[in-house]
Amino acid sequence: MNRKTIIEDILDKAAHHHITTEELDMLVAKTRAVSLDKEQELATLKNLLQELEAHQHH
């Protein structure tokens, strides 16, 4: 599953009013994992941007 599909799956499951505690715990864990991945990806992009900008000014 790609990240977009995972997020859509989480949103779809969270929309059900009769979600169990276990299902909600699973959705929270999945959402945390996706969030961590995005934070790491953003940090990598920021570092790359800083490196490129440093070379641009030489």
PyMOL Python script that loads the backbone (N, CA, C, O; Angstrom):
from pymol import cmd

cmd.read_pdbstr("""\
ATOM      1  N   MET A   1       0.843  -1.190   0.000  1.00  0.00           N
ATOM      2  CA  MET A   1       0.000   0.000   0.000  1.00  0.00           C
ATOM      3  C   MET A   1       0.882   1.245   0.000  1.00  0.00           C
ATOM      4  O   MET A   1       1.858   1.326   0.746  1.00  0.00           O
ATOM      5  N   ASN A   2       0.535   2.191  -0.826  1.00  0.00           N
ATOM      6  CA  ASN A   2       1.291   3.441  -0.775  1.00  0.00           C
ATOM      7  C   ASN A   2       0.732   4.321   0.342  1.00  0.00           C
ATOM      8  O   ASN A   2      -0.318   4.031   0.914  1.00  0.00           O
ATOM      9  N   ARG A   3       1.448   5.390   0.635  1.00  0.00           N
ATOM     10  CA  ARG A   3       1.090   6.235   1.784  1.00  0.00           C
ATOM     11  C   ARG A   3      -0.305   6.827   1.632  1.00  0.00           C
ATOM     12  O   ARG A   3      -1.055   6.889   2.606  1.00  0.00           O
ATOM     13  N   LYS A   4      -0.667   7.265   0.420  1.00  0.00           N
ATOM     14  CA  LYS A   4      -1.993   7.851   0.199  1.00  0.00           C
ATOM     15  C   LYS A   4      -3.088   6.831   0.494  1.00  0.00           C
ATOM     16  O   LYS A   4      -4.097   7.157   1.119  1.00  0.00           O
ATOM     17  N   THR A   5      -2.885   5.603   0.044  1.00  0.00           N
ATOM     18  CA  THR A   5      -3.859   4.541   0.289  1.00  0.00           C
ATOM     19  C   THR A   5      -3.982   4.242   1.783  1.00  0.00           C
ATOM     20  O   THR A   5      -5.081   4.015   2.288  1.00  0.00           O
ATOM     21  N   ILE A   6      -2.849   4.243   2.484  1.00  0.00           N
ATOM     22  CA  ILE A   6      -2.864   3.986   3.929  1.00  0.00           C
ATOM     23  C   ILE A   6      -3.666   5.076   4.636  1.00  0.00           C
ATOM     24  O   ILE A   6      -4.490   4.783   5.503  1.00  0.00           O
ATOM     25  N   ILE A   7      -3.423   6.329   4.266  1.00  0.00           N
ATOM     26  CA  ILE A   7      -4.143   7.442   4.899  1.00  0.00           C
ATOM     27  C   ILE A   7      -5.637   7.356   4.596  1.00  0.00           C
ATOM     28  O   ILE A   7      -6.463   7.575   5.482  1.00  0.00           O
ATOM     29  N   GLU A   8      -5.986   7.043   3.355  1.00  0.00           N
ATOM     30  CA  GLU A   8      -7.402   6.897   2.997  1.00  0.00           C
ATOM     31  C   GLU A   8      -8.046   5.763   3.789  1.00  0.00           C
ATOM     32  O   GLU A   8      -9.190   5.879   4.227  1.00  0.00           O
ATOM     33  N   ASP A   9      -7.311   4.666   3.971  1.00  0.00           N
ATOM     34  CA  ASP A   9      -7.812   3.531   4.747  1.00  0.00           C
ATOM     35  C   ASP A   9      -8.046   3.929   6.202  1.00  0.00           C
ATOM     36  O   ASP A   9      -9.063   3.569   6.794  1.00  0.00           O
ATOM     37  N   ILE A  10      -7.098   4.674   6.776  1.00  0.00           N
ATOM     38  CA  ILE A  10      -7.239   5.137   8.163  1.00  0.00           C
ATOM     39  C   ILE A  10      -8.473   6.025   8.295  1.00  0.00           C
ATOM     40  O   ILE A  10      -9.276   5.845   9.212  1.00  0.00           O
ATOM     41  N   LEU A  11      -8.624   6.978   7.385  1.00  0.00           N
ATOM     42  CA  LEU A  11      -9.770   7.894   7.437  1.00  0.00           C
ATOM     43  C   LEU A  11     -11.091   7.143   7.284  1.00  0.00           C
ATOM     44  O   LEU A  11     -12.066   7.438   7.974  1.00  0.00           O
ATOM     45  N   ASP A  12     -11.112   6.175   6.378  1.00  0.00           N
ATOM     46  CA  ASP A  12     -12.327   5.396   6.151  1.00  0.00           C
ATOM     47  C   ASP A  12     -12.716   4.605   7.404  1.00  0.00           C
ATOM     48  O   ASP A  12     -13.882   4.589   7.800  1.00  0.00           O
ATOM     49  N   LYS A  13     -11.744   3.960   8.014  1.00  0.00           N
ATOM     50  CA  LYS A  13     -12.029   3.166   9.209  1.00  0.00           C
ATOM     51  C   LYS A  13     -12.398   4.052  10.396  1.00  0.00           C
ATOM     52  O   LYS A  13     -13.260   3.688  11.196  1.00  0.00           O
ATOM     53  N   ALA A  14     -11.761   5.198  10.512  1.00  0.00           N
ATOM     54  CA  ALA A  14     -12.036   6.101  11.634  1.00  0.00           C
ATOM     55  C   ALA A  14     -13.424   6.727  11.535  1.00  0.00           C
ATOM     56  O   ALA A  14     -13.970   7.182  12.540  1.00  0.00           O
ATOM     57  N   ALA A  15     -13.993   6.753  10.346  1.00  0.00           N
ATOM     58  CA  ALA A  15     -15.300   7.378  10.148  1.00  0.00           C
ATOM     59  C   ALA A  15     -16.445   6.522  10.696  1.00  0.00           C
ATOM     60  O   ALA A  15     -17.560   7.017  10.864  1.00  0.00           O
ATOM     61  N   HIS A  16     -16.182   5.254  10.973  1.00  0.00           N
ATOM     62  CA  HIS A  16     -17.229   4.378  11.485  1.00  0.00           C
ATOM     63  C   HIS A  16     -17.488   4.672  12.964  1.00  0.00           C
ATOM     64  O   HIS A  16     -16.559   4.753  13.768  1.00  0.00           O
ATOM     65  N   HIS A  17     -18.734   4.823  13.295  1.00  0.00           N
ATOM     66  CA  HIS A  17     -19.120   5.161  14.664  1.00  0.00           C
ATOM     67  C   HIS A  17     -18.968   3.982  15.625  1.00  0.00           C
ATOM     68  O   HIS A  17     -18.848   4.177  16.835  1.00  0.00           O
ATOM     69  N   HIS A  18     -18.975   2.779  15.098  1.00  0.00           N
ATOM     70  CA  HIS A  18     -18.926   1.596  15.960  1.00  0.00           C
ATOM     71  C   HIS A  18     -17.543   0.959  15.947  1.00  0.00           C
ATOM     72  O   HIS A  18     -17.421  -0.266  15.950  1.00  0.00           O
ATOM     73  N   ILE A  19     -16.510   1.779  15.931  1.00  0.00           N
ATOM     74  CA  ILE A  19     -15.135   1.281  15.905  1.00  0.00           C
ATOM     75  C   ILE A  19     -14.770   0.758  17.296  1.00  0.00           C
ATOM     76  O   ILE A  19     -15.127   1.359  18.310  1.00  0.00           O
ATOM     77  N   THR A  20     -14.056  -0.366  17.328  1.00  0.00           N
ATOM     78  CA  THR A  20     -13.669  -0.948  18.621  1.00  0.00           C
ATOM     79  C   THR A  20     -12.426  -0.243  19.154  1.00  0.00           C
ATOM     80  O   THR A  20     -11.733   0.465  18.423  1.00  0.00           O
ATOM     81  N   THR A  21     -12.164  -0.448  20.413  1.00  0.00           N
ATOM     82  CA  THR A  21     -10.976   0.118  21.042  1.00  0.00           C
ATOM     83  C   THR A  21      -9.716  -0.411  20.369  1.00  0.00           C
ATOM     84  O   THR A  21      -8.766   0.338  20.141  1.00  0.00           O
ATOM     85  N   GLU A  22      -9.710  -1.701  20.053  1.00  0.00           N
ATOM     86  CA  GLU A  22      -8.549  -2.300  19.397  1.00  0.00           C
ATOM     87  C   GLU A  22      -8.330  -1.695  18.016  1.00  0.00           C
ATOM     88  O   GLU A  22      -7.195  -1.409  17.634  1.00  0.00           O
ATOM     89  N   GLU A  23      -9.418  -1.498  17.261  1.00  0.00           N
ATOM     90  CA  GLU A  23      -9.296  -0.895  15.936  1.00  0.00           C
ATOM     91  C   GLU A  23      -8.798   0.547  16.035  1.00  0.00           C
ATOM     92  O   GLU A  23      -7.971   0.982  15.234  1.00  0.00           O
ATOM     93  N   LEU A  24      -9.302   1.274  17.012  1.00  0.00           N
ATOM     94  CA  LEU A  24      -8.868   2.645  17.205  1.00  0.00           C
ATOM     95  C   LEU A  24      -7.386   2.697  17.585  1.00  0.00           C
ATOM     96  O   LEU A  24      -6.650   3.551  17.090  1.00  0.00           O
ATOM     97  N   ASP A  25      -6.949   1.797  18.453  1.00  0.00           N
ATOM     98  CA  ASP A  25      -5.535   1.719  18.820  1.00  0.00           C
ATOM     99  C   ASP A  25      -4.667   1.447  17.586  1.00  0.00           C
ATOM    100  O   ASP A  25      -3.596   2.032  17.426  1.00  0.00           O
ATOM    101  N   MET A  26      -5.148   0.549  16.717  1.00  0.00           N
ATOM    102  CA  MET A  26      -4.415   0.218  15.502  1.00  0.00           C
ATOM    103  C   MET A  26      -4.322   1.446  14.584  1.00  0.00           C
ATOM    104  O   MET A  26      -3.271   1.708  13.998  1.00  0.00           O
ATOM    105  N   LEU A  27      -5.423   2.193  14.465  1.00  0.00           N
ATOM    106  CA  LEU A  27      -5.430   3.388  13.625  1.00  0.00           C
ATOM    107  C   LEU A  27      -4.499   4.460  14.173  1.00  0.00           C
ATOM    108  O   LEU A  27      -3.817   5.145  13.411  1.00  0.00           O
ATOM    109  N   VAL A  28      -4.471   4.604  15.486  1.00  0.00           N
ATOM    110  CA  VAL A  28      -3.564   5.569  16.110  1.00  0.00           C
ATOM    111  C   VAL A  28      -2.114   5.173  15.815  1.00  0.00           C
ATOM    112  O   VAL A  28      -1.295   6.026  15.472  1.00  0.00           O
ATOM    113  N   ALA A  29      -1.804   3.902  15.944  1.00  0.00           N
ATOM    114  CA  ALA A  29      -0.441   3.421  15.687  1.00  0.00           C
ATOM    115  C   ALA A  29      -0.054   3.643  14.227  1.00  0.00           C
ATOM    116  O   ALA A  29       1.062   4.078  13.942  1.00  0.00           O
ATOM    117  N   LYS A  30      -0.968   3.347  13.299  1.00  0.00           N
ATOM    118  CA  LYS A  30      -0.698   3.563  11.874  1.00  0.00           C
ATOM    119  C   LYS A  30      -0.489   5.042  11.580  1.00  0.00           C
ATOM    120  O   LYS A  30       0.406   5.413  10.821  1.00  0.00           O
ATOM    121  N   THR A  31      -1.319   5.880  12.186  1.00  0.00           N
ATOM    122  CA  THR A  31      -1.216   7.321  11.956  1.00  0.00           C
ATOM    123  C   THR A  31       0.102   7.851  12.502  1.00  0.00           C
ATOM    124  O   THR A  31       0.742   8.691  11.870  1.00  0.00           O
ATOM    125  N   ARG A  32       0.509   7.373  13.660  1.00  0.00           N
ATOM    126  CA  ARG A  32       1.814   7.775  14.216  1.00  0.00           C
ATOM    127  C   ARG A  32       2.957   7.364  13.292  1.00  0.00           C
ATOM    128  O   ARG A  32       3.897   8.130  13.080  1.00  0.00           O
ATOM    129  N   ALA A  33       2.874   6.163  12.747  1.00  0.00           N
ATOM    130  CA  ALA A  33       3.921   5.667  11.850  1.00  0.00           C
ATOM    131  C   ALA A  33       4.000   6.519  10.585  1.00  0.00           C
ATOM    132  O   ALA A  33       5.094   6.868  10.139  1.00  0.00           O
ATOM    133  N   VAL A  34       2.862   6.852  10.013  1.00  0.00           N
ATOM    134  CA  VAL A  34       2.835   7.699   8.813  1.00  0.00           C
ATOM    135  C   VAL A  34       3.388   9.078   9.146  1.00  0.00           C
ATOM    136  O   VAL A  34       4.149   9.649   8.365  1.00  0.00           O
ATOM    137  N   SER A  35       3.010   9.611  10.295  1.00  0.00           N
ATOM    138  CA  SER A  35       3.492  10.921  10.724  1.00  0.00           C
ATOM    139  C   SER A  35       5.007  10.922  10.900  1.00  0.00           C
ATOM    140  O   SER A  35       5.680  11.861  10.474  1.00  0.00           O
ATOM    141  N   LEU A  36       5.540   9.889  11.516  1.00  0.00           N
ATOM    142  CA  LEU A  36       6.981   9.785  11.712  1.00  0.00           C
ATOM    143  C   LEU A  36       7.702   9.715  10.370  1.00  0.00           C
ATOM    144  O   LEU A  36       8.726  10.371  10.176  1.00  0.00           O
ATOM    145  N   ASP A  37       7.168   8.921   9.447  1.00  0.00           N
ATOM    146  CA  ASP A  37       7.761   8.829   8.113  1.00  0.00           C
ATOM    147  C   ASP A  37       7.796  10.194   7.433  1.00  0.00           C
ATOM    148  O   ASP A  37       8.799  10.571   6.826  1.00  0.00           O
ATOM    149  N   LYS A  38       6.690  10.930   7.541  1.00  0.00           N
ATOM    150  CA  LYS A  38       6.620  12.258   6.916  1.00  0.00           C
ATOM    151  C   LYS A  38       7.600  13.228   7.572  1.00  0.00           C
ATOM    152  O   LYS A  38       8.238  14.022   6.881  1.00  0.00           O
ATOM    153  N   GLU A  39       7.726  13.170   8.891  1.00  0.00           N
ATOM    154  CA  GLU A  39       8.667  14.042   9.597  1.00  0.00           C
ATOM    155  C   GLU A  39      10.097  13.750   9.163  1.00  0.00           C
ATOM    156  O   GLU A  39      10.887  14.673   8.965  1.00  0.00           O
ATOM    157  N   GLN A  40      10.433  12.472   9.016  1.00  0.00           N
ATOM    158  CA  GLN A  40      11.778  12.094   8.588  1.00  0.00           C
ATOM    159  C   GLN A  40      12.024  12.534   7.148  1.00  0.00           C
ATOM    160  O   GLN A  40      13.111  13.005   6.815  1.00  0.00           O
ATOM    161  N   GLU A  41      11.019  12.380   6.305  1.00  0.00           N
ATOM    162  CA  GLU A  41      11.130  12.809   4.914  1.00  0.00           C
ATOM    163  C   GLU A  41      11.320  14.326   4.838  1.00  0.00           C
ATOM    164  O   GLU A  41      12.133  14.814   4.053  1.00  0.00           O
ATOM    165  N   LEU A  42      10.584  15.056   5.639  1.00  0.00           N
ATOM    166  CA  LEU A  42      10.705  16.510   5.668  1.00  0.00           C
ATOM    167  C   LEU A  42      12.088  16.940   6.153  1.00  0.00           C
ATOM    168  O   LEU A  42      12.673  17.870   5.599  1.00  0.00           O
ATOM    169  N   ALA A  43      12.611  16.281   7.168  1.00  0.00           N
ATOM    170  CA  ALA A  43      13.945  16.606   7.676  1.00  0.00           C
ATOM    171  C   ALA A  43      14.998  16.365   6.594  1.00  0.00           C
ATOM    172  O   ALA A  43      15.926  17.158   6.439  1.00  0.00           O
ATOM    173  N   THR A  44      14.853  15.280   5.857  1.00  0.00           N
ATOM    174  CA  THR A  44      15.783  14.979   4.768  1.00  0.00           C
ATOM    175  C   THR A  44      15.712  16.057   3.689  1.00  0.00           C
ATOM    176  O   THR A  44      16.743  16.504   3.185  1.00  0.00           O
ATOM    177  N   LEU A  45      14.506  16.469   3.338  1.00  0.00           N
ATOM    178  CA  LEU A  45      14.337  17.512   2.322  1.00  0.00           C
ATOM    179  C   LEU A  45      14.910  18.845   2.783  1.00  0.00           C
ATOM    180  O   LEU A  45      15.518  19.568   1.994  1.00  0.00           O
ATOM    181  N   LYS A  46      14.720  19.172   4.055  1.00  0.00           N
ATOM    182  CA  LYS A  46      15.276  20.420   4.595  1.00  0.00           C
ATOM    183  C   LYS A  46      16.796  20.404   4.526  1.00  0.00           C
ATOM    184  O   LYS A  46      17.413  21.398   4.144  1.00  0.00           O
ATOM    185  N   ASN A  47      17.405  19.272   4.897  1.00  0.00           N
ATOM    186  CA  ASN A  47      18.861  19.151   4.829  1.00  0.00           C
ATOM    187  C   ASN A  47      19.354  19.275   3.394  1.00  0.00           C
ATOM    188  O   ASN A  47      20.347  19.954   3.134  1.00  0.00           O
ATOM    189  N   LEU A  48      18.675  18.630   2.475  1.00  0.00           N
ATOM    190  CA  LEU A  48      19.045  18.713   1.069  1.00  0.00           C
ATOM    191  C   LEU A  48      18.938  20.151   0.575  1.00  0.00           C
ATOM    192  O   LEU A  48      19.827  20.632  -0.127  1.00  0.00           O
ATOM    193  N   LEU A  49      17.876  20.826   0.928  1.00  0.00           N
ATOM    194  CA  LEU A  49      17.690  22.212   0.526  1.00  0.00           C
ATOM    195  C   LEU A  49      18.809  23.093   1.071  1.00  0.00           C
ATOM    196  O   LEU A  49      19.334  23.945   0.353  1.00  0.00           O
ATOM    197  N   GLN A  50      19.175  22.895   2.325  1.00  0.00           N
ATOM    198  CA  GLN A  50      20.262  23.677   2.918  1.00  0.00           C
ATOM    199  C   GLN A  50      21.581  23.440   2.180  1.00  0.00           C
ATOM    200  O   GLN A  50      22.335  24.380   1.931  1.00  0.00           O
ATOM    201  N   GLU A  51      21.852  22.190   1.836  1.00  0.00           N
ATOM    202  CA  GLU A  51      23.075  21.874   1.099  1.00  0.00           C
ATOM    203  C   GLU A  51      23.071  22.523  -0.282  1.00  0.00           C
ATOM    204  O   GLU A  51      24.078  23.087  -0.710  1.00  0.00           O
ATOM    205  N   LEU A  52      21.944  22.444  -0.972  1.00  0.00           N
ATOM    206  CA  LEU A  52      21.840  23.041  -2.303  1.00  0.00           C
ATOM    207  C   LEU A  52      21.985  24.554  -2.237  1.00  0.00           C
ATOM    208  O   LEU A  52      22.658  25.151  -3.078  1.00  0.00           O
ATOM    209  N   GLU A  53      21.364  25.172  -1.251  1.00  0.00           N
ATOM    210  CA  GLU A  53      21.464  26.618  -1.110  1.00  0.00           C
ATOM    211  C   GLU A  53      22.896  27.044  -0.770  1.00  0.00           C
ATOM    212  O   GLU A  53      23.350  28.098  -1.216  1.00  0.00           O
ATOM    213  N   ALA A  54      23.602  26.238   0.011  1.00  0.00           N
ATOM    214  CA  ALA A  54      24.990  26.553   0.354  1.00  0.00           C
ATOM    215  C   ALA A  54      25.860  26.521  -0.903  1.00  0.00           C
ATOM    216  O   ALA A  54      26.739  27.367  -1.070  1.00  0.00           O
ATOM    217  N   HIS A  55      25.623  25.559  -1.778  1.00  0.00           N
ATOM    218  CA  HIS A  55      26.391  25.463  -3.030  1.00  0.00           C
ATOM    219  C   HIS A  55      25.996  26.579  -4.002  1.00  0.00           C
ATOM    220  O   HIS A  55      26.812  27.028  -4.807  1.00  0.00           O
ATOM    221  N   GLN A  56      24.770  27.010  -3.921  1.00  0.00           N
ATOM    222  CA  GLN A  56      24.273  28.050  -4.823  1.00  0.00           C
ATOM    223  C   GLN A  56      24.998  29.370  -4.574  1.00  0.00           C
ATOM    224  O   GLN A  56      25.194  30.146  -5.509  1.00  0.00           O
ATOM    225  N   HIS A  57      25.393  29.635  -3.350  1.00  0.00           N
ATOM    226  CA  HIS A  57      25.994  30.903  -2.980  1.00  0.00           C
ATOM    227  C   HIS A  57      27.514  30.917  -3.135  1.00  0.00           C
ATOM    228  O   HIS A  57      28.160  31.895  -2.759  1.00  0.00           O
ATOM    229  N   HIS A  58      28.090  29.856  -3.678  1.00  0.00           N
ATOM    230  CA  HIS A  58      29.555  29.804  -3.868  1.00  0.00           C
ATOM    231  C   HIS A  58      29.934  30.307  -5.219  1.00  0.00           C
ATOM    232  O   HIS A  58      31.118  30.338  -5.556  1.00  0.00           O
TER     233      HIS A  58
END
""", "prot")
cmd.dss("prot")
cmd.show_as("cartoon", "prot")
cmd.util.cbc("prot")
cmd.orient("prot")
